[in-house]
Amino acid sequence: MEVIIKKYEHLEQYNQLMELIKSEGEEWEAYLKPKYKTALQNSITYVAYIGNKLCGYSRSVNDNDLYIWIVDLLVDKNHRGNAIGEKLMQCLVKDFPAQDILVMSDVDEYYTKLGYDKEGSIFLVK
Ligand SMILES: CC(C)(COP(=O)(O)OP(=O)(O)OC[C@H]1O[C@@H](n2cnc3c(N)ncnc32)[C@H](O)[C@@H]1OP(=O)(O)O)[C@@H](O)C(=O)NCCC(=O)NCCS
């Protein structure tokens, strides 16, 4: 099972990516809105393929070459545990070797498992 990571091609891959997001249920449904379409296009977005099946993606934003923030990472439920998430992360490291890369984590155990160091935490500002 070969996993290929590609740069996101907006018109070709948007519908497939939305199918992946729909399959996650209500937790991800805010991303079905049109403004997320724009966000995908304006971000550093990678998609993971097995054959013709889009089975994962990452979306990151470049903060003026100071940092790259990984804001979304998702792997299809049926394809988890095959290092697709890890490959999506490594792709950024390879393409942006001179940048500090940070991830907005919802799953600290996962990133710890990948060997990353924890730096701070996130608060919702009111
Ligand atoms: C988190 C996620 C992206 C991991 O993708 P994945 O491709 O299955 O992960 P990998 O195959 O690269 O996993 C590597 C290792 O981390 C472990 N791991 C995966 N998810 C984990 C989790 N949530 N907590 C702890 N460990 C986890 C795997 O078991 C694997 O360990 P192993 O090598 O001993 O088998 C995927 O589970 C997912 O999409 N979850 C829902 C969305 C989400 O939580 N995204 C992150 C938001 S910040």
The ligand as an ORCA input file, in Angstrom:
! r2SCAN-3c Opt
* xyz 0 1
  C      -4.334     11.826     14.796
  C      -4.320     11.216     13.377
  C      -4.078     12.313     12.354
  C      -3.195     10.173     13.310
  O      -3.097      9.704     11.971
  P      -2.495      8.255     11.638
  O      -2.097      8.268     10.200
  O      -3.447      7.204     12.066
  O      -1.240      8.215     12.580
  P       0.111      7.409     12.369
  O      -0.182      6.136     11.648
  O       1.110      8.342     11.796
  O       0.427      7.058     13.901
  C       1.700      6.898     14.359
  C       1.611      6.345     15.769
  O       0.818      7.213     16.620
  C      -0.225      6.471     17.246
  N      -1.430      7.278     17.337
  C      -2.277      7.585     16.346
  N      -3.270      8.385     16.806
  C      -3.028      8.552     18.125
  C      -3.714      9.268     19.151
  N      -4.850      9.968     18.911
  N      -3.165      9.244     20.402
  C      -2.036      8.558     20.656
  N      -1.341      7.852     19.716
  C      -1.845      7.860     18.471
  C      -0.447      5.266     16.345
  O      -1.000      4.218     17.096
  C       0.944      4.990     15.827
  O       1.631      4.226     16.780
  P       2.431      2.895     16.371
  O       3.480      3.348     15.401
  O       2.967      2.399     17.669
  O       1.415      2.006     15.752
  C      -5.651     10.481     13.062
  O      -5.914      9.565     14.103
  C      -6.842     11.413     12.903
  O      -7.100     11.899     11.811
  N      -7.596     11.655     14.008
  C      -8.778     12.502     13.978
  C      -8.445     13.953     13.734
  C      -7.412     14.484     14.714
  O      -7.470     14.236     15.914
  N      -6.475     15.249     14.148
  C      -5.442     15.903     14.912
  C      -5.976     17.214     15.354
  S      -4.689     18.250     15.977
*
